[in-house]
Amino acid sequence: MHFDQATFELPKHLQALMAAGRSDADTAAAEGFARRSFLKMTAVSGFALGAFPLAALAQDAAGAKPADTALKPLQQPSAFVQIARDGTTTVTINRLDFGQGVQTALPMILAEELDADWSKVKSVHGTNDPAYIDPVFGMHITGGSGSINHSYTQYRELGARTRAMLVSAAAAQWKADPAALRTRNGVVIGPGGKQLSYGELAEAAMKLPVPEKVMLKDPKDFRLIGQPTSRLDAKAKSTGQQSYGIDMKLPGMLTAVVAHPPVFGAKLKSVDDSAAKAIKGVKAVLRIPVDRGGDGVVVIADGYWPAKQGREALKLQWDTSAVEKVDSVKQLAQYRQLATQPGPRKYDADVSALAAAEHKINAEFVFPYLAHAAMEPLNCTVKLTGDKAELWLGTQMPGLDGAAAAKMLGVAPQNMKVHVQMAGGGFGRRAVPTSDYVVEAAAVAKAAQTAGMSVPIRMVWSREDDIKGGYYRPMHLHTAKIGFDAKGKITAWDHVIVGQSIMKGSLFESAMMKDGVDGTTVEGMKEPYPIPMRLTVHHPDVNVPVLWWRSVGSTHTAFVMETLIDEIARTTKQDPVAYRMSLIGTEHPRHKAALQLAVDKSGYGKTPLAAGRAWGVAVHESFQSVVAYVVEASVKDGTPTLHKVTAGVHCNLAINPRTLEAQVQGGALMGLSMCLPGAAITLKDGVVEQSNYGDFVVPRITDMPQIAVHLVPSADAPTGMGEPGLPPLAPAFANAVAALIGKPLRELPFKLA
């Protein structure tokens, strides 16, 4: 099925991102790219279709005919497909893979239309070249659960164009009609059954014009798409052979560790580095600027351990007099006071019926700051060579990060190359509008060069740096006043959200802030329920850096909406599933389909539960996909336990069901992390109180419930699935607990007392 990207709705938290403009690196690279000539590349393994840069955007040195300029760089096979003489097909992905599996799913899409031999398909990450921008957002980005959603048609067409060129090359060799040829498993088959492999045809095919229009397969003819497929990186990761950004090694490379201010933006009073410099392996101790206008001290050494020891030996005095020192207890009190004030509104329904409502709910919800806490801490390797620079890191925004680093280094954007590396998690932390840690790494490299060290520098954050150093999912306060009748008809819903804006002050502000309301804060509110809601939003300025966290606003809005809907059902003595179905009506069939699937597969209402257990239900849409959970939970000695989770998922066409299952399992587990005591970032006197997994709790294997994932069948173009598995888990769990203890839960992490 052909997917028209121009007609579908973008993920709500990044709508209109294209209007915000490309990064400087994207623009500069695009301008400089047309001036670069095409260089044919021949590897030892054989000629590669897809020699880079793009053949279709330049003339070769011999004065070959101008390439077809009707196609954009992101539509040209030459940047994405390399076919060696032995038939090995390497697909370049235009995203960061940091656990979500796009390093397999995107090649599956391309290989489907290419008719490649899947056993010979490999994949690699791309760079900050303009070919690798998101075709919808118009910039380099892995986010908004948009990798498959946005590149589904793109990668199908790339595969189909490559296949057409291979067929044309075979037809020319055989002097046959291309329409009479067919392909299968990396081979072109001609009259009489004669065959030519893709590897044999690649060099000739590469010289042919790139077709602008191609015919795509009917989904009923898919051989790869929709099949549960093992990930291409599974062996490397399961055997410890996978290399990540933190594993970077370059000749002569040194390692840097930075001492950050204890309060965001604080300045240095004094530095005593004598003990640090005395440690074996330490090469230099230098002052550098860090995020939010603060000062930092970097220790550069011949390895991570001496650099870390050197940092610990530093004697630093800090000046925090000019920066706000946030206290979480005081902050909550301030938020409560702010919630009583007038403010900007997202929705402005008439809520006058609240006063006379038969039933009322008056609720307050509190959500703390959350750290991303990925397994691989932040890191970035920088190499300066004359007026050129290179970066190696796992980044969700290579264009933006490259531009920011180039500015710090004083390098022209077109002379900056970003090598995207596999990342060990990220959940949004590797997509920072300020490029904080990348700019920091560039500052380190610049200071090192000034000090006479013209070698590559690998900057590494420790786990403690990562958890104490921002950026966080914002702290939020919700208040809700709801009126409804005995049948559960909601007559008025007066709602207030208080929380920092992620977009305010960023390059996305003009696109994402409307009438004073950050769209990321309110996504997930109201839908799919026809509620007369007045929604007021306050965005205080707080000296705590904030950022999207897997599923963004839905991390808190789903909990609020789904626990309150459940509470209305319990108050009016209605089954929570039946109540949701009646409230949703006919406007949102995908919600109903996902919920019904989860109900049917779980045995909800039919299968007797073990003593002391209760059902919990929640359904939520984020990034155009709907996930419904039916869970079983218990409470013993005041401690809730999640035993079983059944998921109903509607994400349209499933490219790789095995990856989707893993995504939902991982999302559910991360959703569970929000519920556990200790899963909060708190501040006192401006200092983050948590520092590692010992005091910022994440689920252990013993916390993992049984999870069964079921997909609603669909041939429609796929929607996003990197994040939707997270939001409904916490409210489903909370609803089960509420049924057991007889009162709703209003806070994350859970507080039963």
C-alpha positions in Angstrom: 0.0 0.0 0.0 1.4 3.4 -1.0 1.6 5.7 2.0 1.2 9.4 1.3 3.2 11.1 4.0 1.7 14.5 3.2 -1.7 13.5 4.4 -1.1 11.9 7.8 -1.0 13.6 11.2 2.5 14.0 12.8 3.0 12.8 16.3 1.4 15.4 18.5 4.5 16.4 20.5 6.5 17.2 17.4 3.8 18.7 15.1 5.0 21.5 12.9 8.7 20.6 13.6 9.5 21.2 10.0 8.3 24.7 10.4 10.9 25.2 13.1 13.6 24.9 10.4 16.5 22.7 9.8 19.6 22.9 11.9 22.5 24.9 10.7 24.4 21.7 9.9 21.5 20.4 7.8 21.3 23.6 5.8 25.1 24.1 5.4 25.6 20.4 4.5 22.9 20.6 1.9 24.5 23.7 0.3 27.9 22.2 0.3 26.9 18.8 -0.9 26.0 19.9 -4.4 29.6 21.2 -4.8 31.2 17.9 -3.9 32.0 15.6 -6.8 31.1 12.0 -6.9 33.9 9.6 -6.1 33.6 6.0 -7.2 34.7 3.7 -4.4 35.9 0.1 -4.8 36.4 -2.0 -1.8 38.4 -5.2 -1.5 35.2 -7.1 -1.2 34.0 -5.8 -4.6 32.2 -2.9 -6.1 29.4 -1.5 -4.0 26.2 -0.1 -5.4 25.7 3.0 -3.3 29.2 4.4 -3.3 29.0 7.5 -1.2 28.5 10.5 -1.7 25.4 10.4 -3.8 26.1 9.8 -7.5 22.8 11.3 -8.6 23.7 14.7 -7.1 27.0 15.3 -8.8 29.1 14.7 -11.9 32.0 12.4 -11.8 35.5 13.6 -12.7 35.2 12.3 -16.2 32.3 14.6 -17.0 29.5 12.1 -16.9 26.1 13.3 -17.6 24.4 15.4 -14.9 22.5 13.2 -12.5 18.7 13.3 -12.3 17.9 16.2 -9.9 14.2 15.4 -9.6 15.0 13.2 -6.6 16.1 14.5 -3.3 19.2 13.0 -1.5 17.0 11.0 0.9 15.3 9.3 -2.1 18.6 8.2 -3.8 19.6 4.5 -3.4 23.3 5.4 -3.7 23.4 6.6 -0.1 21.5 3.7 1.4 22.3 0.5 -0.5 25.7 -1.1 -1.1 25.8 -4.5 -2.9 29.2 -6.2 -3.0 30.3 -8.7 -5.6 29.5 -11.6 -3.3 25.9 -10.3 -3.0 26.3 -8.9 0.5 23.8 -6.1 0.8 24.5 -3.3 3.3 21.7 -1.0 4.2 22.5 2.3 5.8 19.9 3.4 8.3 19.0 7.1 8.7 18.4 6.7 12.5 20.1 5.9 15.7 19.5 2.4 16.9 19.6 2.5 20.7 17.7 -0.6 21.4 14.5 -0.1 19.5 15.5 -2.4 16.6 15.4 -0.1 13.6 18.8 -1.5 12.5 16.8 -4.6 11.5 13.3 -3.1 10.7 14.5 -0.5 8.2 16.6 -3.0 6.2 13.6 -5.4 6.2 11.5 -2.7 4.5 14.1 -2.0 1.9 15.0 -5.6 1.3 11.3 -6.4 0.8 11.1 -4.2 -2.2 14.6 -5.1 -3.4 13.9 -8.8 -3.2 17.2 -9.2 -1.5 18.5 -12.4 0.0 17.9 -11.6 3.7 20.7 -14.0 4.8 23.1 -11.6 3.1 21.7 -8.3 4.4 23.7 -6.2 6.9 23.1 -2.7 8.2 25.2 0.3 9.3 24.4 3.7 10.8 24.6 6.9 8.8 26.1 10.3 9.4 25.0 13.9 9.4 24.9 13.9 5.6 21.7 15.5 4.3 20.6 12.2 2.8 19.8 10.9 6.2 17.3 13.5 7.4 13.9 12.4 8.5 11.7 12.7 5.4 8.8 14.2 7.4 10.5 16.4 10.0 13.1 17.7 7.5 16.0 17.3 9.9 18.3 14.6 11.3 16.3 13.1 14.2 15.4 9.8 15.8 12.4 10.6 18.0 8.7 10.9 18.2 8.5 7.1 17.5 8.9 8.2 13.9 11.6 5.9 12.5 9.4 3.4 10.8 6.4 5.6 10.6 8.2 8.3 8.6 10.6 6.1 6.6 8.3 3.3 5.6 7.5 4.6 2.1 11.0 6.1 1.8 12.8 2.7 2.3 10.3 0.8 0.2 11.0 3.2 -2.7 14.7 3.0 -2.1 14.5 -0.8 -2.4 12.2 -0.6 -5.4 14.5 1.9 -7.2 17.5 -0.3 -6.6 15.7 -3.4 -7.9 14.6 -1.5 -11.0 18.2 -0.5 -11.8 19.4 -4.1 -11.3 16.7 -5.4 -13.6 17.6 -2.8 -16.2 21.2 -3.8 -16.0 20.3 -7.4 -16.5 17.9 -6.6 -19.4 20.7 -4.7 -21.1 23.1 -7.6 -20.8 20.6 -10.1 -22.1 19.1 -7.7 -24.6 15.7 -8.5 -23.1 12.6 -6.6 -22.2 12.8 -5.6 -18.5 9.1 -6.4 -18.1 9.9 -10.0 -18.9 12.4 -10.3 -16.0 11.7 -11.1 -12.4 13.7 -11.1 -9.1 14.0 -13.4 -6.2 16.4 -13.6 -3.2 19.1 -11.4 -4.7 18.9 -12.8 -8.2 17.4 -11.4 -11.5 15.8 -14.3 -13.4 15.5 -14.0 -17.2 14.1 -16.0 -20.2 14.7 -19.7 -20.0 15.5 -19.4 -16.3 18.9 -17.9 -16.7 20.1 -15.9 -13.7 22.4 -13.0 -12.7 23.1 -12.2 -9.1 22.8 -8.8 -7.7 26.5 -8.8 -7.0 27.2 -9.5 -10.7 25.0 -6.6 -11.8 25.8 -3.9 -9.2 28.5 -2.1 -11.1 26.5 -1.8 -14.3 23.3 -1.0 -12.4 25.0 1.9 -10.6 25.7 3.6 -13.8 22.1 3.7 -14.9 19.6 6.6 -14.2 17.7 6.4 -11.0 14.0 5.9 -11.7 11.8 8.6 -10.1 8.6 6.6 -10.0 8.4 2.9 -9.0 5.7 0.4 -8.5 5.5 -0.9 -4.9 4.4 -4.3 -3.8 0.9 -5.1 -2.7 1.2 -6.0 1.0 -0.3 -9.4 0.3 2.9 -10.2 -1.6 5.3 -9.3 1.3 7.8 -12.0 2.1 9.8 -10.3 4.8 7.6 -7.6 6.2 5.3 -9.0 8.9 7.4 -12.0 9.6 8.9 -12.4 13.1 12.6 -11.8 12.4 15.7 -12.0 14.6 17.6 -8.8 14.9 20.7 -8.3 12.8 22.6 -7.1 15.9 21.3 -9.9 18.2 24.5 -12.1 18.0 26.9 -9.2 18.6 24.9 -7.9 21.5 24.4 -11.3 23.1 28.1 -12.2 22.8 29.5 -8.9 24.0 30.9 -8.0 20.6 28.7 -5.0 19.9 30.6 -1.8 19.9 29.0 1.4 21.3 30.0 5.0 21.4 31.7 4.6 24.7 33.9 1.9 23.3 35.5 4.2 20.7 39.2 3.8 20.1 41.4 6.0 17.9 45.2 6.1 17.6 46.6 8.4 20.3 43.2 9.0 21.9 43.0 10.4 25.4 40.0 10.1 27.7 38.4 13.1 29.5 36.2 13.2 32.6 34.6 16.5 33.6 33.8 17.8 37.1 30.4 19.6 36.9 29.0 22.2 39.3 26.9 20.7 42.1 24.1 23.2 41.3 23.1 23.8 37.7 24.9 26.8 36.3 27.2 27.4 39.2 30.7 29.1 38.8 34.1 28.1 40.2 35.6 30.0 43.1 38.9 28.2 43.1 40.7 25.1 41.8 43.4 23.1 43.5 44.5 20.5 41.0 47.9 19.6 42.4 46.8 16.1 43.7 45.0 15.4 40.4 48.1 16.2 38.3 50.2 13.9 40.4 48.2 10.8 39.5 49.9 8.6 37.0 48.4 8.9 33.5 46.9 12.3 34.0 48.0 14.6 31.1 46.2 17.9 31.9 43.6 19.6 34.1 41.8 22.4 32.4 38.8 24.7 33.0 36.0 24.7 30.4 32.5 26.1 30.1 29.6 23.7 30.7 25.9 23.7 30.2 23.6 26.5 31.5 26.5 29.0 31.8 28.4 27.0 34.4 32.0 26.3 34.9 33.7 22.8 34.8 37.1 21.3 35.2 38.2 18.5 32.9 40.8 15.9 33.7 42.4 14.4 30.6 44.3 11.2 30.9 45.4 8.1 29.0 42.4 6.1 30.2 39.1 6.4 32.0 40.3 5.2 35.4 43.2 7.7 35.9 40.9 10.5 34.6 38.2 9.6 37.1 40.8 9.3 39.9 42.2 12.7 38.9 38.7 14.2 39.1 38.2 12.8 42.6 41.4 14.3 43.7 40.4 17.8 42.7 39.7 20.3 45.4 37.0 22.7 44.1 35.1 25.5 45.6 31.9 26.7 44.0 30.0 29.9 43.8 26.2 29.2 43.8 25.1 32.7 44.8 23.8 33.7 41.3 21.8 30.6 40.6 18.5 29.3 41.9 18.9 26.4 44.3 15.8 24.2 43.8 14.2 22.4 46.8 11.7 19.7 45.8 9.5 20.2 48.9 9.3 23.9 48.4 8.8 23.5 44.7 5.7 21.3 45.2 4.2 24.0 47.5 4.9 26.6 44.8 3.3 24.5 42.2 0.2 24.0 44.4 -0.1 27.8 44.8 0.4 28.4 41.1 -2.4 25.8 40.3 -4.9 28.2 41.9 -4.0 31.1 39.6 -5.4 31.9 36.1 -3.3 30.8 33.2 -3.2 29.9 29.5 -5.7 27.3 28.3 -5.5 24.4 26.0 -9.2 23.6 26.2 -11.9 26.1 27.4 -15.2 24.2 27.8 -18.0 25.5 30.0 -17.6 23.8 33.4 -20.4 25.6 35.2 -22.2 22.3 35.5 -19.6 21.3 38.1 -21.4 23.0 40.9 -24.7 21.0 40.6 -23.1 17.7 39.6 -24.5 14.6 41.3 -21.1 13.1 41.8 -17.8 14.9 42.1 -14.1 14.1 42.2 -11.5 16.5 43.5 -8.1 15.1 42.8 -4.4 16.1 42.9 -1.6 14.2 41.2 2.1 14.6 41.7 4.8 13.4 39.4 8.5 13.8 40.1 11.5 14.5 37.9 12.7 11.4 36.2 16.2 10.6 34.9 16.7 8.7 31.7 19.4 6.4 33.3 20.4 4.6 30.2 22.8 1.7 30.5 25.4 3.4 28.4 26.3 6.8 30.0 26.8 9.8 27.8 30.0 10.1 25.8 31.4 11.7 22.7 34.7 11.4 20.9 36.1 14.4 19.1 38.9 14.5 16.5 40.2 17.8 15.2 42.3 17.8 12.0 43.2 21.3 10.7 39.9 23.0 9.8 37.9 19.8 9.9 36.4 17.9 12.8 34.7 14.5 13.4 32.5 13.3 16.1 31.7 9.7 17.2 28.7 9.2 19.4 25.2 7.7 19.7 23.1 10.7 18.8 19.4 11.1 18.0 20.2 14.5 16.3 23.5 14.2 14.4 22.7 17.4 12.4 21.9 19.5 15.4 24.8 18.1 17.5 27.2 18.5 14.6 26.2 22.1 14.2 26.6 22.9 17.9 30.0 21.2 18.1 31.1 23.0 15.0 30.2 26.3 16.5 32.1 25.6 19.7 35.2 24.4 17.8 35.1 27.3 15.2 34.8 24.8 12.4 32.6 25.4 9.3 29.5 23.2 9.5 30.3 21.6 6.2 33.6 20.5 7.6 32.0 18.7 10.5 31.3 14.9 10.1 29.2 13.0 12.7 29.6 9.2 12.8 26.5 7.8 14.4 27.3 4.9 16.7 25.2 2.3 18.3 23.9 3.5 21.6 23.1 1.6 24.8 19.7 3.3 25.5 18.8 6.9 25.6 15.0 7.4 25.9 15.3 11.0 24.6 18.5 11.9 26.5 20.5 11.7 23.3 18.3 14.3 21.6 18.9 17.5 23.5 18.1 20.8 21.8 21.1 22.4 23.6 23.4 19.6 22.6 24.8 19.9 26.2 27.2 17.0 26.4 28.3 17.3 22.8 29.1 21.0 23.2 30.9 20.0 26.4 33.0 17.4 24.5 33.8 20.0 21.9 34.9 22.4 24.6 37.2 19.8 26.0 38.8 19.1 22.6 39.2 22.8 22.0 40.9 23.3 25.4 43.1 20.3 24.9 44.3 21.5 21.5 45.0 25.0 23.0 47.1 23.2 25.6 49.1 21.4 22.9 47.3 18.1 22.8 46.3 17.6 19.1 44.9 14.1 19.6 41.4 12.6 19.6 39.6 13.1 22.9 36.9 10.8 24.2 34.8 12.4 26.9 32.9 10.0 29.1 30.3 10.6 31.8 30.1 8.3 34.8 26.7 6.9 35.9 26.7 9.5 38.6 27.3 12.3 36.1 24.4 11.0 34.0 21.9 10.8 36.9 22.9 14.0 38.6 23.6 16.1 35.5 20.2 16.5 33.9 18.2 16.6 31.7 15.0 15.2 33.3 11.4 14.5 32.6 9.8 17.6 34.2 8.1 17.4 37.6 4.3 17.9 37.2 1.3 18.7 39.3 -2.2 18.0 38.1 -5.4 19.1 39.7 -8.8 17.9 38.5 -12.4 18.8 39.5 -14.9 16.5 37.8 -18.7 16.4 37.8 -20.7 13.4 36.6 -24.1 11.7 37.0 -25.1 8.3 38.3 -24.6 6.8 34.8 -21.1 8.1 34.5 -21.9 10.9 32.1 -19.2 13.6 32.6 -20.8 17.0 32.8 -17.7 19.1 33.6 -14.0 18.6 34.0 -11.9 21.5 35.2 -8.2 20.6 35.0 -4.9 22.3 35.7 -1.3 21.2 34.9 1.8 22.8 36.4 5.2 21.9 35.0 8.2 23.2 33.2 8.0 23.5 29.4 10.4 21.3 27.5 10.2 23.5 24.4 10.5 26.9 26.0 13.8 28.6 25.1 14.6 25.9 22.5 14.7 26.2 18.7 11.4 24.3 18.7 9.6 26.9 20.8 7.9 28.8 18.0 6.5 25.6 16.5 5.5 23.9 19.7 4.3 26.7 22.0 0.9 27.9 21.2 -0.9 30.6 23.3 1.6 29.9 26.1 1.0 26.2 26.2 3.7 23.6 25.4 2.1 20.9 23.3 4.3 18.2 24.8 2.8 18.9 28.3 -0.8 18.4 27.3 -0.6 15.6 24.7 -2.7 12.7 25.8 -5.2 14.8 27.7 -8.9 14.2 26.9 -8.7 11.9 23.9 -10.4 9.5 23.2 -13.2 10.6 25.5 -15.7 13.3 24.6 -15.2 15.3 27.8 -16.2 19.0 28.4 -12.8 20.0 29.7 -11.3 23.2 30.7 -7.5 22.7 30.7 -5.3 25.4 32.2 -1.5 25.1 32.0 1.3 26.9 33.9 5.0 26.7 32.9 7.2 28.0 35.7 10.9 28.7 35.1 13.0 26.5 37.3 16.8 26.0 37.4 16.5 22.3 36.5 17.2 21.2 32.9 14.2 19.3 31.4 13.7 17.1 28.4 11.4 14.6 26.8 11.5 11.2 28.4 10.2 8.1 26.6 6.6 8.9 25.6 7.0 12.6 26.7 3.7 14.1 28.0 1.9 10.8 28.0 4.1 9.7 30.9 1.8 11.7 33.2 -1.3 12.5 31.2 -2.1 8.8 30.6 -1.9 8.1 34.3 -4.2 11.0 35.2 -6.8 10.3 32.5 -7.0 6.5 32.9 -7.1 6.4 36.7 -9.8 9.1 36.8 -11.9 7.3 34.1 -11.5 4.1 36.2 -12.5 6.0 39.3 -15.7 7.3 37.7 -16.5 3.7 36.6 -16.0 2.4 40.2 -18.0 5.2 41.7 -21.0 4.5 39.4 -20.6 0.8 39.9 -19.8 0.1 36.2 -17.3 -2.4 34.7 -14.3 -0.3 33.8 -13.9 -2.0 30.4 -17.6 -1.6 29.5 -17.6 2.0 30.7 -14.6 2.8 28.5 -16.2 1.2 25.5 -19.4 3.2 25.9 -17.5 6.4 26.5 -15.2 6.0 23.5 -18.2 5.6 21.2 -17.6 5.1 17.5 -15.0 7.8 16.9 -12.0 5.8 17.9 -12.2 2.2 16.6 -8.5 1.5 17.0 -8.8 2.2 20.8 -11.7 -0.2 20.9 -9.9 -2.9 18.9 -6.8 -2.7 21.1 -8.8 -2.8 24.3 -11.0 -5.7 23.2 -8.0 -7.7 22.1 -6.3 -7.3 25.4 -9.5 -8.2 27.2 -10.1 -11.3 25.1 -6.6 -12.6 25.4 -6.3 -11.9 29.1 -9.5 -13.7 30.1 -10.7 -10.6 31.8 -14.1 -11.1 33.5 -14.1 -14.8 32.6 -11.0 -16.4 34.1 -11.1 -16.6 37.9 -8.2 -14.7 39.5 -6.0 -16.1 42.3 -6.9 -15.0 45.8 -5.8 -11.5 46.6 -5.4 -10.4 43.0 -7.4 -7.8 41.0 -7.7 -6.7 37.4 -6.5 -3.4 36.2 -7.2 -1.8 32.8 -5.9 1.2 30.8 -5.8 2.2 27.1 -3.9 5.1 25.6 -2.8 6.5 22.3 0.6 8.1 21.7 2.5 8.6 18.5 -0.5 7.4 16.5 -0.5 3.9 18.1 -2.9 2.6 20.7 -1.8 0.2 23.5 -4.3 -1.3 25.9 -3.2 -3.2 29.0 -5.1 -5.7 31.2 -3.0 -6.5 34.2 -3.2 -8.7 37.3 -1.8 -7.3 40.5 -1.8 -7.9 44.3 -0.9 -6.1 47.4 0.8 -7.8 50.4 2.0 -6.0 53.5 1.5 -2.6 51.8 3.6 -3.6 48.8 2.0 -3.9 45.3 3.1 -6.5 42.9 2.4 -6.7 39.2 2.0 -10.4 38.2 0.7 -10.5 34.6 0.3 -8.0 31.7 -1.7 -8.6 28.6 -1.2 -6.1 25.8 -3.5 -5.3 22.9 -1.6 -3.2 20.3 -2.9 -1.3 17.3 0.1 0.1 15.3 -1.2 -0.7 11.9 1.2 -2.9 9.8 3.7 -4.7 12.0 7.1 -4.7 10.1 8.8 -7.1 12.5 6.4 -8.5 15.1 9.3 -9.8 17.2 10.7 -6.3 17.5 7.3 -4.9 18.4 6.9 -7.5 21.1 10.3 -6.4 22.6 9.3 -2.8 22.3 6.1 -3.3 24.3 7.9 -5.5 26.9 10.5 -2.8 27.3 8.0 0.0 27.4 5.9 -1.8 30.0 9.0 -2.4 32.2 10.0 1.2 32.0 6.4 2.2 32.8 6.7 -0.1 35.8 9.8 1.8 36.8 7.7 5.0 37.4 5.7 3.1 40.0 8.5 1.8 42.3 9.5 3.5 45.5 12.8 5.4 44.9 12.0 6.1 41.2 12.2 9.8 41.6 14.8 12.6 41.1 14.6 15.1 44.0 16.6 18.2 44.8 17.7 19.9 48.0 19.6 23.2 48.1 19.9 22.9 44.3 21.7 19.6 44.4 20.2 16.4 42.9 20.0 13.9 45.7 20.3 10.7 43.6 23.5 9.5 42.0 23.3 5.9 40.8 21.0 2.8 40.6 21.4 2.4 44.4 19.2 5.5 45.0 17.5 6.0 41.7 15.5 2.7 41.5 15.0 0.9 38.2 13.2 -2.5 37.9 15.2 -5.6 38.4 14.5 -9.0 36.8 12.5 -10.0 39.8 10.1 -7.1 39.2 9.3 -8.3 35.6 5.8 -9.6 35.2 4.6 -12.1 32.7 3.9 -10.1 29.5 1.9 -11.3 26.5 1.7 -9.0 23.5 -1.0 -9.3 20.9 -1.2 -7.2 17.7 -4.4 -6.0 15.9 -4.0 -7.2 12.3 -3.7 -4.3 9.8 -2.2 -3.6 6.3 -2.3 0.2 6.8 1.0 2.1 6.9 2.8 1.5 10.3 2.6 4.0 13.1 5.2 4.6 15.9 6.0 2.0 18.5 9.2 3.1 20.3 7.2 4.8 23.1 3.5 3.8 23.2 4.1 0.7 25.3 5.0 2.8 28.3 2.1 5.2 29.2 -0.8 2.8 30.0 1.2 0.5 32.2 1.3 2.6 35.4 -2.4 3.5 35.3 -3.4 -0.1 34.6 -1.3 -1.2 37.6 -2.7 1.6 39.7 -6.3 0.7 38.9 -5.7 -2.9 40.0 -4.2 -1.6 43.2 -7.1 0.8 43.8 -9.6 -2.0 43.4 -7.7 -3.9 46.1 -7.2 -1.1 48.7 -10.4 0.8 48.0 -8.8 4.1 47.2 -7.2 5.7 44.1 -3.5 6.3 43.7 -2.6 9.9 43.0 1.1 9.9 42.9 4.0 8.3 41.1 5.9 6.4 42.5 3.0 4.7 44.3 2.2 5.7 47.8 -0.3 3.4 49.4 -0.3 4.9 52.9 
